[in-house]
Amino acid sequence: MALFKKRTVGKPGEWYYCLEHKKVEEGPDCPAKNRFGPYTTREEASHAMETARERNLEWETDPRWHDSGRTQEPPD
């Protein structure tokens, strides 16, 4: 018995952005490694790359992710 079943048919209302085909798809048509999602709307999925860029920028500029040479104080 397989631990994970491959979903061949998506649920209605699940939207993904396919990185390989560069388009919005309803249901998981492409492998998980090639998609962002699920999103609740087609519109939200269509902005997946913009959302990813914004999140990456936030993470890159978050001081908690960068070692500035200071020694962190141990938690209480």
Secondary structure, 3 states (H helix, E strand, C coil): CCCCCCCCCCCCCCEEEECCCCEEEECCCCCHHHEEEEECCHHHHHCHHHHHHHHHHHHHCCHHHCCCCCCCCCCC
